[in-house]
């Protein structure tokens, strides 16, 4: 009981065991037909249901996820976005991303349903080739972002390129 009028000490936003790095938290809202946020891909290390319409998923540094945000009003869709984000280490710079705390490294960001649908098709093609989108080379997501921004067709992500990425990743510190 706090009798001196002072508020109790605040707990940290997340509990960390064994000095594990802080997590990146993604807040998702779902109000059927009005606002619908979801993850196209990602493997959270933790999740928490806040309410019937809100949940928080958490990612360890280095993990990739694709956040989709859609909203509408009485006249139709007012927002369609897709961001592919890499959760970062505490010492790395972050880019602020709505609903992502503390932010992350944005590898791809598209706005508008035609571009979001195009990225969905590219992700589906990657999955159809047997590759997990969370394991795709970050440079490929940047490539897609830049090609779409220039209204060019992105290169396909072939299994040979993926094998090369995995070998290169094994050499990184």
Secondary structure, 3 states (H helix, E strand, C coil): CCCCCCCCCCCCCCCCCCCCCCCEEEEEEEECCCEEEEEEEECCCEEEEEECCEEEEEECCCCEEEEEEEEEECCEEEEEEEEEEECCCCCCCCEEECCEEEEEEEEEEEECHHHHHHHHHHHHHHHHCCCCHHHCCHHHHHHHHHHHHCCCCCCCCCHHHHHHHHHHHHHCC
